[in-house]
């Protein structure tokens, strides 16, 4: 596993993932909410403005501190972009902002860095304030806030960190020399995707700190006797904790995600009246109320990535950041819905939410607001991991998900959610059932391994089955089966099936993301199902018979078979039966193959594979092909040859260029054995090239990436494939870094390439003497996703 973003690592126990969270606690004095119980902060003299960042620049990479005229640097990943043209931070125009503009912080790379404030400047105390609209809430790694304003040194116990914490709780940490005091508001959390005015006031004369939300005092707490506030000699940060926790030395956590506007620092404390007056002045142009935000105001626009030579265009992907497997496909009220594991804080694995897409054809998707997020609900406080979807008896859509909760044992349970408004065609809002609906009991599976529920209904018995990924003590992985008549009460039925792990090393691991779909009747007349799962980031399948009476699956062959020959690029399967067509359809994640640094610099990680229709072949094995709707993404037919020579076809291909194509090759092979297929992303002089082919001499389907990228050998991937006496029918989808290949609807190969040269866009043909081209077609392809 190269990076932490691989699917097999994405569901690690949260207690291990967040061990850093306890580090600060040993030196922190926690003082929590005290509402309205103490005397008001004394403010005999008005606070004197020291700094004011209006954040209304609208462009460029500096923020004006309006009182001094100083221009402070705005750090942003694309200020000096590596994989696309450089662009400015995500400034917003006046419409959604408090004044003439505001700044969207992307949650991992955006930070305004200003010169340090001094202890002398704040000897009378201070007032910190800002308008903030958080989009999501971090886990709180290291016990740190995702800071609005921070100039903090925990080791020296100096300075302040003012920001938002888990679930929208918020507050300030103050270094008082002898202790770090944490004043936190829990009962009045900050809302997501809406403006709030936050202020913190410290008065050394009274020794108290107060917090205000929209002008109302939320906390008023005394500091430790004998404590002395001082500021460390380090920069003032807007948007990030001064010493954030890190992942891999690359990604900085404790970074604010959302809109921020009108950030102020004043010397001296303030009371509620002064803060309310400032708020009223800010809102004068809006009739006294902050603007109502819509999803697009907090989304990263697709245009941000214009010119990225590796970012796919017609494969499914979110607006930005990190995704893992798409899951929980459903069809409701004329629309398809698909959900996915999403880290809204950037292109790395952390703090998993459920993203949400909607489509009318399963190939053109629109991203909707986050559907499910970790909340302080005792159910899924530490992650919303993978799951599935079904319909209740009355037709209401229902989601099932893995509820991550580190305080529970095991920390993985099945949760359920239903629409807030089933009449909403987009199903934007979802509400969780307050308790887990399925809990693992001792003696059922390997205790502590219990995730990725797949729920489906047996129409004849009118009961639902739930498969949960797990493993058997001392045995192989498995899917645990549960049965229900109402989706709320589930009876364990035992393991679906298992295999001998001694004969198949590695399959003692948990079988994640189980999927069971009917695909047709076998030669014996019995209905066959395909069972898919994911083991260590690779999808596997078995074909066999499922008996709903016994809740057991009997595979036709014990040996697991790789679903895709791309060696870990196709993973995270999910699926459903399309009620419109009856097709068994599977979705997947197409894993990247980049370093953490590359993913940080790109601003995105991973995308979905093309949706596939599965069926049963006459030989009893699986048939697979992209759904027919994919053809509607074709834009221009660039080449259409029939019954021609290899030389003519090769010459015609060499005249074409592109990195967003579909290519269909049908080739009648001569007797000679060897490689037959296509070359893509050819640079002049073949300095870079990628070859995808069937090698009839070795009976292999492979992709050769040894020369795909200058200076780096990505190797050869593939697996067994016997063409036999068939005509070769190869269908290749090239989408910048994505290469998806389907051969004779019997095998697929999904992989990634990252050419260095921008002119590596040529095409070529691989064939043997005497071969004949039956047909060769090339299309340019259109985009598949659009923003909120």
C-alpha positions as a printed Julia matrix, in Angstrom:
788×3 Matrix{Float64}:
   0.0     0.0     0.0
   1.6     3.23   -1.15
  -0.54    5.82    0.59
  -3.09    6.01    3.38
  -5.78    6.66    0.81
  -5.97    3.05   -0.32
  -9.34    1.43    0.26
  -7.98   -1.28    2.52
  -6.67    1.36    4.9
  -9.68    3.65    4.77
 -11.61    1.8     7.45
  -8.94    1.4    10.12
 -10.27    1.43   13.68
 -10.74    5.07   14.58
  -9.1     4.64   17.99
  -5.84    3.93   16.19
  -6.32    6.72   13.69
  -6.79    9.42   16.3
  -4.19    8.5    18.9
  -2.69   11.95   18.4
  -5.81   13.46   19.94
  -4.65   12.86   23.51
  -1.3    14.61   23.28
  -2.38   18.08   24.33
  -4.76   16.98   27.05
  -2.04   16.38   29.64
  -1.07   20.07   29.67
  -4.54   21.53   29.23
  -6.89   22.86   31.87
 -10.35   22.32   30.4
 -12.96   24.94   31.3
 -16.18   24.43   29.4
 -19.37   26.37   28.84
 -20.64   28.74   31.51
 -23.68   30.59   30.21
 -24.85   33.81   31.81
 -23.76   32.95   35.35
 -20.94   35.43   35.88
 -20.57   39.16   35.83
 -20.08   40.81   32.48
 -16.56   41.44   31.28
 -15.51   44.89   32.37
 -14.89   47.18   29.42
 -14.38   50.61   30.93
 -12.33   51.72   27.93
 -13.42   50.75   24.41
 -11.28   48.25   22.58
  -8.91   49.88   20.11
  -8.79   48.31   16.61
  -5.42   46.78   15.8
  -6.07   44.84   12.6
  -8.89   44.31   10.14
  -8.88   41.93    7.2
 -11.92   42.64    5.02
 -11.09   39.68    2.71
 -12.81   41.35   -0.22
  -9.84   41.32   -2.63
 -11.58   39.13   -5.2
  -8.25   37.98   -6.63
  -4.53   37.72   -6.08
  -2.7    35.93   -3.28
  -2.53   38.67   -0.65
  -5.05   39.96    1.89
  -5.04   43.62    2.82
  -4.83   44.5     6.5
  -6.83   47.68    6.08
  -5.64   49.63    9.16
  -1.94   49.51    8.33
  -2.18   49.0     4.58
  -0.02   45.9     4.91
  -0.54   43.07    2.41
  -0.39   39.64    4.04
   0.32   36.45    2.15
  -2.56   34.06    1.47
  -1.06   30.59    1.22
  -2.98   28.37   -1.2
  -2.06   25.17   -2.98
  -2.52   26.62   -6.46
  -0.57   29.83   -5.94
   2.26   27.91   -7.59
   0.45   24.93   -9.09
   2.31   21.84  -10.3
  -0.26   20.09  -12.46
  -2.3    23.01  -13.81
  -1.94   26.73  -14.43
  -1.53   28.69  -11.2
  -4.7    30.32   -9.87
  -5.63   32.62   -7.0
  -7.24   31.51   -3.74
 -10.99   30.96   -3.67
 -12.25   34.51   -3.33
 -16.0    35.05   -3.37
 -17.85   38.07   -4.77
 -20.12   40.32   -2.72
 -23.33   38.32   -3.09
 -22.86   35.61   -0.45
 -20.49   37.7     1.69
 -20.93   40.08    4.6
 -19.4    42.97    2.69
 -17.78   43.38   -0.72
 -16.27   39.91   -0.79
 -14.98   37.04    1.34
 -12.61   34.09    1.2
 -13.36   30.37    0.99
 -10.82   28.38    3.0
 -10.41   24.92    1.42
  -9.77   23.07    4.7
  -6.16   22.05    4.07
  -4.12   24.58    2.13
  -5.63   28.05    2.66
  -4.08   30.24    5.35
  -3.52   33.95    5.75
  -0.17   34.59    7.44
   0.33   37.91    9.23
   3.16   39.32   11.38
   3.05   38.37   15.04
   1.05   40.42   17.49
   3.06   41.44   20.55
   2.32   41.1    24.25
   2.75   44.86   24.6
   0.02   45.51   22.02
  -2.41   43.34   23.97
  -1.43   44.33   27.51
  -4.99   45.61   28.1
  -6.38   42.35   26.75
  -7.92   41.73   23.38
 -11.05   41.15   21.32
 -10.94   38.71   18.39
 -13.88   38.53   16.02
 -14.88   37.22   12.61
 -17.82   36.18   10.47
 -17.53   32.46    9.75
 -19.55   29.89    7.82
 -18.04   26.44    8.44
 -18.72   23.81    5.79
 -17.74   20.8     7.91
 -16.04   20.02   11.22
 -12.72   18.28   11.77
 -12.09   15.52   14.29
 -10.04   17.8    16.55
  -6.72   16.0    16.19
  -4.23   16.85   18.9
  -6.98   18.55   20.87
  -6.54   21.57   18.57
  -9.11   23.9    17.12
  -9.53   24.45   13.4
  -8.52   28.02   13.98
 -10.12   31.26   12.9
  -7.18   33.12   14.47
  -4.15   31.51   16.06
  -0.86   32.7    17.53
  -0.15   29.85   19.9
   2.7    27.89   21.45
   1.51   24.95   23.54
   4.97   24.1    24.84
   5.54   27.61   26.19
   1.86   27.9    27.18
   1.61   31.22   25.39
  -0.82   32.87   23.01
  -4.29   31.98   21.78
  -6.03   29.66   19.37
  -9.58   30.76   18.57
 -11.6    28.42   16.4
 -14.07   25.62   15.85
 -13.81   22.1    17.25
 -15.68   18.81   16.82
 -19.33   18.89   15.72
 -19.39   22.7    15.63
 -18.39   23.26   19.24
 -16.1    26.25   19.37
 -13.99   28.3    21.7
 -10.54   29.55   22.57
  -7.38   28.15   24.11
  -5.29   30.64   26.07
  -1.72   30.1    27.2
  -1.48   31.56   30.7
   2.12   30.58   31.4
   1.26   28.09   34.15
  -1.51   26.37   32.19
  -3.43   26.24   28.95
  -7.05   27.18   29.52
  -9.65   25.85   27.11
 -12.94   27.76   27.12
 -15.36   25.93   24.88
 -19.02   26.4    23.92
 -20.78   23.08   23.55
 -24.48   23.85   23.79
 -24.66   26.49   21.04
 -22.77   24.88   18.19
 -21.92   26.69   15.0
 -24.18   25.69   12.11
 -22.79   24.36    8.86
 -23.1    26.42    5.68
 -24.51   29.5     7.43
 -22.96   32.73    8.68
 -22.24   33.22   12.37
 -20.44   36.05   14.12
 -17.96   34.82   16.72
 -15.97   36.89   19.18
 -13.58   36.23   22.05
 -12.74   38.87   24.63
 -10.02   38.69   27.29
  -9.82   41.2    30.14
  -6.66   40.86   32.27
  -8.02   43.38   34.79
 -10.87   41.07   35.77
  -9.01   37.9    34.78
 -11.9    36.67   32.64
 -12.44   35.54   29.08
 -15.83   35.75   27.36
 -17.18   34.23   24.15
 -19.96   35.74   22.05
 -22.09   34.18   19.32
 -24.01   36.65   17.17
 -23.59   39.24   19.91
 -24.9    37.0    22.7
 -22.54   36.01   25.49
 -22.02   32.25   25.57
 -19.25   31.93   28.16
 -17.6    34.05   30.84
 -14.82   32.2    32.63
 -12.17   33.17   35.18
  -8.53   32.46   34.35
  -6.25   30.67   36.84
  -4.98   32.86   39.65
  -1.42   33.95   38.99
  -1.59   33.15   35.31
   0.03   35.58   32.9
  -0.99   35.93   29.29
   1.82   36.47   26.79
   2.21   36.0    23.05
   4.83   33.79   21.42
   7.11   35.15   18.73
   5.45   33.35   15.86
   3.22   34.54   13.0
  -0.47   35.17   13.41
  -2.46   32.67   11.35
  -5.94   33.21    9.97
  -7.47   29.85    9.12
  -5.11   27.37   10.75
  -3.8    26.35   14.17
  -0.26   27.62   14.74
   1.17   24.11   15.21
  -1.2    21.76   13.39
  -1.11   18.0    13.5
   0.1    16.53   10.23
  -0.43   13.46    8.08
   2.68   12.09    6.44
   4.45   15.38    6.92
   2.37   16.7     4.02
  -1.17   17.51    5.08
  -1.73   20.03    7.86
  -4.82   19.37    9.95
  -6.64   21.82   12.24
  -7.36   24.0     9.22
 -10.63   25.89    8.8
 -13.03   24.83    6.03
 -15.62   27.34    4.94
 -16.17   31.04    4.34
 -14.62   33.76    6.46
 -15.13   37.52    6.36
 -14.39   40.69    8.34
 -11.68   39.32   10.61
 -10.68   41.75   13.37
  -8.24   42.07   16.26
  -8.67   44.84   18.83
  -6.59   45.83   21.85
  -8.68   45.6    24.98
 -11.81   43.66   25.94
 -15.29   44.26   24.57
 -18.77   43.61   25.89
 -21.86   42.35   24.12
 -23.1    45.84   23.31
 -19.92   46.78   21.47
 -19.89   43.52   19.55
 -23.57   43.92   18.64
 -22.9    47.43   17.33
 -20.11   46.12   15.12
 -22.36   43.35   13.81
 -25.11   45.85   13.01
 -22.65   47.99   11.05
 -21.46   44.94    9.11
 -25.02   43.94    8.2
 -26.31   47.38    7.33
 -26.15   46.58    3.63
 -28.11   43.35    4.1
 -31.09   44.67    6.01
 -29.66   43.51    9.33
 -29.4    39.83    8.4
 -26.44   37.91    6.99
 -26.84   36.52    3.47
 -28.4    33.07    3.15
 -25.85   30.72    1.61
 -26.48   28.12   -1.06
 -24.43   25.02   -1.81
 -22.45   26.66   -4.62
 -21.18   29.36   -2.25
 -19.17   26.8    -0.28
 -18.3    24.4    -3.11
 -15.0    24.46   -4.96
 -15.95   25.19   -8.59
 -14.96   22.78  -11.34
 -13.11   25.6   -13.09
 -10.55   25.51  -10.25
  -8.99   22.47  -11.93
  -9.01   23.75  -15.52
  -5.85   22.65  -17.25
  -5.07   19.77  -14.89
  -3.56   17.26  -17.29
  -4.29   14.27  -15.04
  -7.78   15.0   -13.7
 -10.41   12.82  -15.44
 -13.27   14.54  -17.22
 -15.9    11.9   -17.94
 -15.36    9.68  -14.95
 -17.37   10.29  -11.81
 -15.65   12.45   -9.19
 -16.48   15.03   -6.5
 -15.92   18.77   -6.73
 -12.55   18.48   -4.99
 -10.66   16.64   -2.27
 -10.58   12.99   -1.42
 -13.1    10.26   -2.2
 -13.19    6.57   -1.68
 -15.72    4.05   -2.89
 -19.04    5.13   -4.38
 -21.81    3.18   -2.68
 -25.53    2.99   -1.88
 -26.86    3.39   -5.42
 -30.63    3.8    -5.59
 -33.31    4.9    -8.03
 -36.16    7.06   -6.76
 -38.69    9.34   -8.37
 -36.98    9.42  -11.77
 -33.45   10.01  -10.48
 -30.47    7.87   -9.64
 -28.6     8.61   -6.43
 -25.11    7.54   -5.52
 -23.17    8.26   -2.34
 -19.47    8.1    -1.61
 -16.9     8.36    1.14
 -15.74   11.97    1.19
 -13.2    13.94    3.17
 -14.34   17.54    2.65
 -11.08   18.82    4.18
  -8.81   17.9     1.3
  -7.33   15.12   -0.83
  -6.37   12.76    1.99
  -8.05   10.1     4.09
  -9.59   11.55    7.26
 -12.94   12.41    8.9
 -15.22   10.48    6.57
 -18.56   11.93    5.49
 -21.04   10.72    2.88
 -20.96   12.75   -0.31
 -23.97   12.59   -2.62
 -24.52   12.66   -6.39
 -27.73   12.67   -8.41
 -28.22   11.73  -12.07
 -30.86   10.87  -14.62
 -28.69    8.47  -16.62
 -25.89    7.21  -14.29
 -23.18    8.87  -16.38
 -23.84   12.61  -15.95
 -23.81   13.46  -12.28
 -24.41   16.54  -10.17
 -22.95   16.75   -6.67
 -25.35   17.64   -3.88
 -24.56   18.79   -0.33
 -23.05   16.33    2.15
 -25.7    13.74    2.99
 -24.34   12.32    6.27
 -21.71   13.72    8.62
 -20.24   12.66   11.97
 -22.3    14.25   14.73
 -22.36   14.38   18.5
 -25.22   11.88   18.53
 -23.65    8.83   20.16
 -24.22    6.91   16.91
 -21.58    7.87   14.35
 -19.34   10.38   16.09
 -16.12    9.26   14.42
 -17.01    8.51   10.82
 -19.75    7.61    8.36
 -18.23    4.65    6.59
 -19.49    2.65    3.63
 -22.94    1.13    3.23
 -25.83    0.63    0.85
 -29.4     1.63    0.05
 -32.77   -0.05   -0.27
 -36.46    0.9    -0.11
 -38.87    0.32    2.76
 -42.13   -1.49    2.12
 -43.87    1.83    1.43
 -41.22    2.85   -1.13
 -39.27    5.23    1.11
 -35.54    5.19    0.36
 -33.4     3.98    3.26
 -29.63    4.25    3.71
 -27.54    1.83    5.74
 -24.05    2.85    6.78
 -21.18    1.86    9.03
 -21.45    4.05   12.12
 -17.97    4.71   13.5
 -17.92    5.4    17.24
 -14.67    5.08   19.18
 -16.46    4.88   22.52
 -18.28    1.69   21.49
 -16.9    -1.83   21.33
 -16.65   -2.69   18.57
 -16.43    0.78   17.12
 -18.33   -0.32   13.99
 -22.11   -0.76   13.92
 -24.83   -0.5    11.31
 -26.7     2.8    11.23
 -29.76    3.76    9.22
 -30.99    7.02    7.69
 -34.15    8.12    5.88
 -34.99   11.28    3.9
 -36.1    14.36    5.8
 -38.58   14.92    2.98
 -39.33   11.86    0.8
 -41.12   14.19   -1.64
 -37.87   16.03   -2.4
 -36.78   14.6    -5.73
 -33.13   15.27   -4.94
 -33.29   13.76   -1.42
 -30.87   16.42   -0.21
 -31.52   16.06    3.53
 -31.19   12.79    5.48
 -31.9    12.04    9.14
 -30.26    9.23   11.07
 -32.2     6.73   13.12
 -30.97    7.53   16.66
 -29.72    4.05   17.58
 -27.66    1.49   15.68
 -29.89   -1.09   14.0
 -27.34   -3.91   14.01
 -24.73   -4.64   16.66
 -22.11   -7.33   16.47
 -22.36   -9.85   19.3
 -19.54  -11.92   20.71
 -19.27  -15.23   18.89
 -20.63  -13.87   15.6
 -17.7   -13.3    13.29
 -14.33  -11.91   14.29
 -15.28   -9.46   17.02
 -14.42   -5.89   16.1
 -14.63   -6.5    12.34
 -18.13   -5.41   11.33
 -18.66   -2.97    8.49
 -20.02   -2.07    5.05
 -23.64   -3.3     5.28
 -25.21   -4.37    1.98
 -29.0    -4.56    2.24
 -31.35   -6.08   -0.34
 -34.9    -7.4    -0.39
 -35.99  -10.91   -1.27
 -39.19  -10.23   -3.18
 -40.76  -13.66   -2.73
 -40.34  -13.74    1.04
 -40.79   -9.97    1.41
 -37.92   -9.81    3.82
 -34.64   -7.95    3.76
 -31.17   -9.4     4.06
 -28.13   -7.5     5.33
 -24.59   -8.62    4.56
 -21.88   -7.19    6.81
 -18.18   -7.53    6.05
 -16.29   -9.49    8.71
 -14.12  -12.57    9.2
 -14.34  -15.87   11.06
 -12.04  -16.49   14.04
  -9.26  -18.75   12.77
 -10.85  -18.79    9.32
 -11.32  -16.68    6.25
 -13.14  -13.46    5.79
 -16.87  -13.66    5.27
 -20.09  -11.7     5.07
 -22.31  -12.06    8.12
 -25.99  -12.42    7.19
 -28.89  -10.77    9.05
 -32.59  -10.93    8.19
 -35.41   -8.47    8.92
 -39.1    -7.95    8.27
 -39.07   -4.21    9.0
 -35.48   -2.94    8.49
 -35.2    -2.14   12.21
 -35.0    -5.53   13.88
 -32.39   -7.91   12.5
 -31.89  -11.61   13.24
 -28.41  -13.11   12.7
 -28.36  -15.98   10.19
 -24.65  -16.82   10.26
 -21.89  -16.44    7.66
 -22.86  -16.29    3.99
 -19.95  -18.62    3.1
 -16.23  -18.93    3.7
 -13.16  -20.54    2.19
 -10.02  -22.23    3.51
  -7.51  -19.43    4.12
  -4.67  -21.94    4.02
  -5.39  -22.49    0.36
  -5.84  -18.8    -0.38
  -3.35  -16.72    1.62
  -4.53  -13.22    2.38
  -8.21  -14.14    2.45
  -8.15  -14.46    6.22
  -8.5   -10.66    6.14
 -11.88   -9.02    6.56
 -13.99   -9.22    3.42
 -15.0    -5.61    2.99
 -17.81   -4.17    0.88
 -19.82   -7.34    0.25
 -22.24   -7.22   -2.7
 -24.64   -9.96   -3.85
 -26.51   -9.54   -7.15
 -28.53  -11.9    -9.4
 -27.02  -12.14  -12.9
 -29.01  -14.83  -14.73
 -29.78  -18.54  -14.82
 -27.11  -21.17  -15.24
 -27.15  -24.2   -17.5
 -28.95  -26.1   -14.73
 -31.77  -23.56  -14.68
 -30.9   -22.2   -11.25
 -30.58  -18.49  -10.61
 -26.97  -17.44  -10.26
 -25.68  -14.62   -8.12
 -22.33  -12.88   -8.18
 -20.78  -12.18   -4.8
 -18.19   -9.4    -4.79
 -15.98   -8.11   -2.03
 -12.81   -6.17   -1.42
  -9.73   -7.67    0.19
  -6.8    -5.32    0.8
  -7.9    -2.91   -1.93
  -8.6    -5.51   -4.64
 -12.07   -6.58   -5.76
 -12.81  -10.3    -6.07
 -15.85  -12.32   -7.13
 -17.5   -15.71   -6.96
 -20.49  -16.97   -8.95
 -22.91  -19.35   -7.26
 -26.37  -20.02   -5.87
 -27.92  -18.07   -3.0
 -30.65  -19.8    -1.01
 -32.76  -17.24    0.91
 -34.27  -20.0     3.06
 -30.9   -20.99    4.49
 -29.24  -17.6     3.9
 -26.26  -19.41    2.39
 -24.29  -18.89   -0.81
 -22.77  -21.91   -2.53
 -20.09  -20.86   -5.05
 -19.69  -22.83   -8.27
 -15.94  -22.64   -7.69
 -14.18  -22.08   -4.38
 -11.28  -20.05   -5.74
 -11.7   -16.25   -5.64
 -11.19  -14.5    -8.96
  -9.91  -10.95   -9.42
 -12.75   -8.83  -10.75
 -10.35   -6.55  -12.64
  -6.77   -7.17  -13.73
  -5.47   -3.72  -12.82
  -3.96   -4.98   -9.55
  -5.72   -2.8    -7.01
  -6.89    0.11   -9.12
 -10.46   -1.22   -9.34
 -11.71   -1.61   -5.78
 -14.55   -0.79   -3.42
 -17.39   -2.46   -5.34
 -21.02   -1.54   -4.74
 -24.07   -2.43   -6.77
 -27.81   -2.69   -7.21
 -30.47   -3.96   -9.56
 -31.64   -1.07  -11.71
 -35.44   -1.11  -11.29
 -35.91    0.53  -14.69
 -34.05   -2.1   -16.71
 -33.44   -5.06  -14.41
 -29.7    -4.82  -14.98
 -27.18   -5.77  -12.3
 -24.97   -2.68  -12.11
 -21.72   -2.24  -10.22
 -19.85    0.93   -9.27
 -16.24    1.15   -8.11
 -13.49    3.49   -7.07
 -10.57    3.86   -9.44
  -7.64    4.22   -7.09
  -4.88    6.68   -7.82
  -1.23    5.81   -7.69
   0.34    9.0    -6.45
   2.32   10.15   -3.45
   0.73   12.16   -0.67
   2.65   15.17   -1.93
   1.29   14.73   -5.46
  -2.25   14.41   -4.15
  -1.84   17.51   -2.03
  -0.52   19.48   -4.97
  -3.28   18.21   -7.25
  -6.13   19.05   -4.85
  -8.0    15.81   -5.57
  -7.53   12.09   -5.1
  -9.35    9.22   -6.84
 -12.48    9.0    -8.95
 -15.16    6.48   -9.79
 -14.87    3.86  -12.49
 -17.44    3.62  -15.25
 -20.68    1.92  -14.1
 -20.73   -1.69  -15.31
 -23.56   -4.02  -16.3
 -22.98   -7.63  -15.2
 -24.49  -10.78  -16.66
 -23.86  -14.53  -16.84
 -22.05  -15.94  -19.86
 -22.83  -19.24  -21.55
 -19.65  -20.62  -19.99
 -20.96  -19.85  -16.5
 -18.51  -17.0   -15.98
 -19.07  -13.31  -15.62
 -19.73  -10.92  -18.49
 -19.16   -7.23  -17.89
 -19.31   -4.04  -19.92
 -19.85   -0.33  -19.29
 -23.56    0.47  -19.24
 -24.94    1.46  -22.62
 -25.6     5.02  -21.39
 -21.84    5.64  -21.47
 -22.15    5.91  -25.25
 -24.14    9.13  -24.79
 -20.93   10.8   -23.59
 -19.48   10.46  -27.08
 -19.08   13.82  -28.77
 -17.34   13.51  -32.14
 -16.59   10.4   -34.15
 -12.94   10.98  -35.0
 -12.26    7.73  -36.87
 -14.43    5.01  -38.41
 -12.59    2.29  -40.31
 -13.97   -1.06  -41.42
 -12.31   -4.12  -42.97
  -8.89   -2.6   -43.49
  -5.24   -3.46  -43.12
  -3.09   -3.0   -40.06
  -0.92   -0.51  -41.94
  -3.87    1.67  -42.97
  -5.38    1.58  -39.48
  -2.05    2.39  -37.85
  -1.54    5.35  -40.16
  -5.04    6.68  -39.43
  -4.54    6.32  -35.66
  -1.2     8.1   -35.82
  -2.95   11.16  -37.25
  -5.13   11.5   -34.13
  -4.33   12.99  -30.75
  -6.22   13.22  -27.49
  -6.45   12.31  -23.83
 -10.25   12.05  -23.48
 -11.25    9.27  -25.86
 -13.13    6.03  -26.34
 -11.53    3.56  -28.76
 -13.18    0.4   -30.11
 -10.91   -2.07  -31.88
 -12.1    -5.3   -33.47
  -9.2    -7.32  -34.86
  -9.15  -10.73  -36.57
  -5.83  -12.29  -35.53
  -3.64  -14.28  -37.87
  -1.85  -17.43  -36.73
   1.2   -15.68  -35.31
   1.18  -15.24  -31.54
   2.11  -11.92  -29.97
   0.8    -8.57  -28.75
  -2.35   -7.04  -30.15
  -3.87   -3.85  -28.86
  -3.37   -0.09  -28.63
  -0.79    2.51  -27.69
  -2.01    5.67  -25.95
  -0.45    8.86  -24.6
   2.39    8.64  -27.1
   4.88   11.5   -27.04
   6.79   12.47  -30.21
   9.59   10.0   -30.7
   7.79    7.63  -28.28
   9.7     9.17  -25.39
   6.58    8.4   -23.35
   4.05    5.71  -24.22
   1.55    3.3   -22.69
   0.57    0.02  -24.31
  -2.59   -2.0   -23.63
  -2.73   -5.39  -25.32
  -3.62   -9.06  -25.32
  -0.5   -11.19  -25.58
  -1.66  -14.4   -27.25
   1.79  -15.95  -26.83
   1.58  -15.67  -23.04
  -2.23  -15.62  -22.8
  -2.25  -12.37  -20.87
  -4.15   -9.06  -20.85
  -1.7    -6.34  -19.8
  -0.92   -2.65  -19.61
   2.74   -1.71  -19.98
   3.48    1.49  -18.04
   7.26    1.19  -17.96
   7.55    4.27  -20.18
   4.34    6.1   -19.3
   6.16    8.73  -17.21
   9.6    10.18  -17.74
  12.0     9.04  -15.06
   9.62    6.6   -13.39
   8.76    2.98  -14.15
   5.18    2.18  -13.08
   5.59   -1.41  -14.25
   3.37   -3.86  -16.11
  -0.02   -4.88  -14.77
  -2.39   -7.58  -15.94
  -3.49  -11.16  -15.62
  -4.49  -14.33  -17.45
  -6.62  -14.03  -20.58
  -7.04  -16.68  -23.25
  -8.43  -15.21  -26.47
  -8.82  -18.69  -27.94
 -10.32  -18.63  -31.43
 -12.26  -15.41  -30.88
 -11.91  -12.15  -32.74
 -10.3    -9.59  -30.41
 -12.84   -6.96  -29.31
 -11.03   -4.35  -27.25
 -12.78   -1.28  -25.89
 -10.49    1.29  -24.27
 -11.51    4.42  -22.33
  -8.77    7.02  -21.98
  -9.54    9.87  -19.6
  -6.28   11.72  -18.89
  -4.77    9.63  -16.06
  -7.47    6.94  -16.32
  -7.17    3.91  -18.59
 -10.07    1.45  -18.55
 -10.05   -1.52  -20.92
 -12.66   -4.21  -21.63
 -11.85   -7.24  -23.76
 -14.56   -9.4   -25.32
 -16.79   -8.5   -22.33
 -14.89  -11.17  -20.4
 -12.15   -9.25  -18.64
 -11.38   -5.69  -17.63
  -8.22   -3.85  -16.72
  -8.31   -0.51  -14.87
  -5.09    1.43  -14.37
  -3.52    4.9   -14.04
  -0.84    6.73  -15.98
   0.73   10.14  -15.34
   2.61   11.31  -18.45
   5.08   14.11  -17.85
   4.95   15.66  -21.3
   1.92   17.71  -22.27
   2.29   16.55  -25.88
   2.02   12.86  -24.93
  -1.35   12.52  -26.67
  -0.62   10.32  -29.65
  -2.15    6.95  -30.53
  -0.78    3.76  -32.05
  -1.75    0.22  -33.03
  -0.19   -3.07  -31.94
  -0.72   -6.04  -34.27
   0.98   -9.05  -35.8
   1.7    -9.83  -39.48
  -1.41  -11.04  -41.27
  -3.88   -9.54  -38.79
  -6.94   -7.84  -40.22
  -8.79   -4.85  -38.77
 -12.49   -5.66  -38.74
 -13.35   -2.21  -37.38
 -11.69    0.68  -35.58
 -13.6     3.63  -34.11
 -12.45    6.57  -32.01
 -14.66    9.13  -30.27
 -13.9    12.22  -28.25
 -15.77   12.2   -24.94
 -17.71   14.84  -22.99
 -17.73   15.62  -19.28
 -19.7    13.53  -16.79
 -19.97   15.64  -13.64
 -20.91   19.16  -12.79
 -20.94   21.17   -9.58
 -23.69   21.91   -7.1
